[in-house]
Amino acid sequence: MSYFHHSDDGRPRSDLPTLALAGNPNSGKTTSFNALTGARQHVGNYPGITVEQKEGIAHCDGESIRIIDLPGAYSLTAYTQEERVARRVIGTEKPLAVMALLNAGALERNLYLAVQLMEMGVPVSIGLNMMDEARAMVDRLPASCRRHRPATVLLGYGIAPAFFCPLFGGGFWDSLSAFFCGLVVGTCLLFGGRWLGSNSFLRTLVCSGIASLLSLLLVRAGLGNNVDLVTIGVLMLLVPGVALTNAMGEIVAGDTYSGLSRTAEAILIATGIALGAAVGLGIGYIL
């Protein structure tokens, strides 16, 4: 049940605990806002711009909570008015928490905004919308894809570098070294989230450093002949080719801002690969 408390100017009282709702356009955010606050809301524009401002009050366990419906945005990079407003409201209103409402059928695109909210240091809660679309996507998958096992995925991390290595001229022992390095990198990617966090640059930097150092040590131990070929084979696991492909697809589809954000992220990942490889090989040569 929801009800409304107003201040003298007709707006919800600002002294109440505040929760902000954030999400991509068409993610069901405003529908959730309407369900929480009911029909009576304060709707206006932010000063000097045409971006709509929505606030309301929800009642939960005897407590009144002020709800702010942030403008729909794909990111907080301040390319558009909506993104600038969302970032400014979070900074000035300082809500107790931000609920990121995500389209469960398009998590890869929606989670980008959620990660940026976390990087702002505000408490973030994740809410999944449109679960029917996500279930429909799962139902269309082959049965073999639904039986997802970490061991199978980990084996794939080993096989892929072993396959890439001969393409660049590597021999059997180079491929074997790349296989072992791929298993180590795959272990870091699959199970190292607690230590590496969600920062794609840091994750890539650490994994590429480990891969390069391990490649050099294995070749020195006689399990491989060419450290460059082994390293390149393993680093192919981290190359952001899929991210760039998705970015170009979004730009072509008209989603320019999201596409540019993905492109910037891919460039950052590529930078992390280069720096990590340089650090890993540098440590290896010092040892």
HELIX and SHEET records of a PDB file:
HELIX    1   1 LYS A   29  THR A   37  1                                   9    
HELIX    2   2 GLN A   81  GLU A   93  1                                  13    
HELIX    3   3 ALA A  104  ALA A  106  5                                   3    
HELIX    4   4 LEU A  107  GLU A  119  1                                  13    
HELIX    5   5 MET A  131  ASP A  139  1                                   9    
HELIX    6   6 ALA A  143  ARG A  146  1                                   4    
HELIX    7   7 PRO A  150  LEU A  167  1                                  18    
HELIX    8   8 PHE A  172  PHE A  191  1                                  20    
HELIX    9   9 GLY A  193  LEU A  196  1                                   4    
HELIX   10  10 SER A  200  ARG A  220  1                                  21    
HELIX   11  11 VAL A  227  LEU A  235  1                                   9    
HELIX   12  12 GLY A  241  VAL A  252  1                                  12    
HELIX   13  13 THR A  256  ILE A  286  1                                  31    
SHEET    1   A 6 HIS A  42  ASN A  45  0                                        
SHEET    2   A 6 GLU A  52  CYS A  60 -1                                        
SHEET    3   A 6 GLU A  63  ASP A  69 -1                                        
SHEET    4   A 6 THR A  18  ALA A  22  1                                        
SHEET    5   A 6 ALA A  97  ASN A 103  1                                        
SHEET    6   A 6 VAL A 124  ASN A 129  1                                        
END                                                                             
